[in-house]
Amino acid sequence: QQQQQQQQAQQQAQQQQQAPLANAQRPPSPTMHGAHVRTNDEGAVFTCGGFESLPLRDSMLAYHAQPQQHHFPQLLESSPWTSFSLFHESSATSERSELCRAEPGDSSTGADIVMSPAVGTGVRIAASFVQSAARSSTSPVVDLCQDSSHEVQLLKNSAGVVRSSVSRRPEERSESARPAPTSLRSDSRGFQPKDRAAAKKLVAKLEGLLKEKNALRALKLLREEQRNPAFTTRHYNAVLDALGKSGRVSEAEQLFTELQNFERKRDVASYSIMISMFSKSGKFQKAEELYFTMQESDHIAPNSFTYSAMIEAMGRAGRLQKAEEVFRTMVSAQSMAANVVACNAMMKVYVKAGRLDDVFRLADEMARAGAKADIVTYGTLLDACSKAHRVDLAVDYLRVMRQSGVKPNKVCYASAIDACGKSRQVERAFEIFEQMKTENVVPDLFTFNTLIDGCGRARMVDRAFEVYQEIISSGLRPDRVTFNALITTCARSRSLNSAFQALEEMTSRFNIRPDRHTFNSLLDACGKADRLDCAQLVREKMKELDIRPCCVTYNVLIDSCGRAGRPDLAYELMDEMRAAGIMPDTFTFNTLAAVACRSGDLDRTLQTIDVMRDMGVKADDITYNTLVDGLVKLGQREQAWRLLYEARVAGRTLTRVALTALASACALNSDTALAQNVYQLAVDGPHNDLDGAFYEAIVEALVQGGLLDAAVLVFVRMTAVAGLEAGAKLRALMINVYCELGDFVSAKYLLDALDNSYSYLIRSDFLNRLMFVPSMV
């Protein structure tokens, strides 16, 4: 009786010390995605979205140092709100009381929670939910207590605001259902105290295997202990994920099926992991089937990670409309603001599909919806700017990132530099590079390689080698990509000596073995320098190193033969290529067409399209324009016209070079009828870049055929509609035309603006007549 009285007195003293939160304000009701911490006699247990982690020990230094091994960021990112419910349950009275402290972390999702099991015990337990390694301040933001009948919930949003709410805890036990003494009680998973140590060792063994990336042994351990309650769904999901990352999709699929047999309930993470795994392994149909099964059969609602995995799967499968359908479903169910991860996935699908305008449109929609863009969002946008060659927009995104508190990383800067390089704005690329270093973002090798590539596109060999020297001075080791970019830069600039200098550095100084791309770039440098002999030596070196040539290799060699005036070698290479089982592509035939036209081989020129059609290779704009230009130079106007008309029917875009060449041939040969056909074909098509040379050739051909009125119409279209300025010879020609038609006013207008040195082109009788016409200037 005295002991009971002492215990009751202690309990009353503890209850008096803890002030109830009766006056706490209840915040608005956000969408709850349960992340809970529960303390008990053993310490504390963290659960998030139905996943239960290992019991937290009294000393949590190891756990606190490696949070990434014990949390699920894809679940914490599913909503800008993260909910924490903290309480302590006394083993003697089953009453809950806890002193809770919440500190916001330095990440946009998650928070640090520092708690102690009971007031006055002196034991501190720390649980971390921050993704980054940096720690936040230790000063508490919220300091709350609760009594035995109230439960505290701490809500933290992406802005770091922490709010609290108090709800009355429902009565869970009656007086007749008092728990048994601690020595006889089991925990929530059915463990007796004597079994807990063994269970902890078993779980530690599994985690050790996963840390060693030994997925198969971890799978074996799960199957051997399938009836052991120590392993929860969370552990099975961890093994599923490990199997997927090691490429053992079939084993993961079998374990996913066995989960039900092991009396473990599959949850949203189980499905999300499998959908992502099927996506990466190309099993898109299975990914889609699981997406519907989890909702229709297991009645599990997708979260942000699920949506992003499904969007990625449909994007990989080339089913853009289905990806957009999943995205719209997500938006209608949870909004963009709550699913930045899924928005990022949709952006990446758009980038892969080349729909860059949709990437920027989606970014605007996210901003209007209040979705906070993260580093992945901006990285994807900058990648889209790089592919779209939109330098100004890339610079704007870098500025917006800094203003919104998101620090650009190396990938972001590399994408912005790449956008400048592809637009040949090299000086601007170096400005961004210097800004990157000013902001203490250390460039990596990928950034340096991107800068070298930009120098190559602008044919700036010296600047490229300056970047290479900076790589060496910064302590980085250049790789094969570095030297391939240097050699490609030399090839574009026709600097053969510098190309072999880079090769010497690559092989002798850094002992890097050249690959096929290296040799292709060297062959290109030799060909553009008109050194067919060097190209043949490089090819022999490829054979010596047993590097098998590809289609690009043969294309470069064929082009080198054409430049050197050796069409016979080019045709031999084509035959060798086909004998080796290497399929020629469109570029191969375009190069051969140029070789045939340059060498005057009419038969091979005429056969090009037919051979391509027989081999299933599709002709492109370059093919048709090269052949038309070549046939005109070979004097085959009618053949060129038929090919020109075939290109129009095929939907190809005709260049002004090919059109002007054929029009000039018509003027030279006074072929008025063909000139009319060419002109009509040109003006009816999408050819807004027709120049003065084309119009002049058409007018000359029409005048030679006596079609003066038609010539006037073409001249008016050229000057009044197209806004082109007529040359002196064309003006003199049109003065004669207007005089022939009796329009001396228009003729006088052109004469007033004509240089006197070209007056000899005008008939003398017309000049005498125009002397009496008043000046129009």
ABEGO torsion letter per residue (X at the ends): XAAAAAAAAAAAAAAAABBBBAABBBBBBBBBBBBBBBBBAAEBBBBBGGBBBBBBBABAAAAAABAAAABBAAAAAABABBBBBBBBBBAAAGBBBBBBBBBBBABABEBBBBBBABBGAGBBBBBBABABABBBBABBABBBBBBAABBBBBBBBAAGBBBBBBBBBBBABBAAABBBBAAABBBAAGBBAAAAAAAAAAAAAAAAAAAAGBAAAAAAAAAAAAABAABBAAAAAAAAAAAAAAGBAAAAAAAAAAAAAAGBBBBAAAAAAAAAAAAAAGBAAAAAAAAAAAAAAAGBBBBAAAAAAAAAAAAAAGBAAAAAAAAAAAAAAAEAAABAAAAAAAAAAAAAAGBAAAAAAAAAAAAAAGBBBBAAAAAAAAAAAAAAGBAAAAAAAAAAAAAAGBBBBAAAAAAAAAAAAAAGBAAAAAAAAAAAAAAGBBBBAAAAAAAAAAAAAAGBAAAAAAAAAAAAAAGBBBBAAAAAAAAAAAAAAGBAAAAAAAAAAAAAAAGBBBBAAAAAAAAAAAAAAGBAAAAAAAAAAAAAAGBBBBAAAAAAAAAAAAAAGBAAAAAAAAAAAAAAGBBBBAAAAAAAAAAAAAAGBAAAAAAAAAAAAAAGBBBBAAAAAAAAAAAAAAGBAAAAAAAAAAAAAAGBBBBAAAAAAAAAAAAAAGBAAAAAAAAAAAAABBBAABBAAAAAAAAAAAAAAGBAAAAAAAAAAAAAAAGBBBBAAAAAAAAAAAAAAGBAAAAAAAAAABBAAAAAABBAAAAAAAAABBBAX
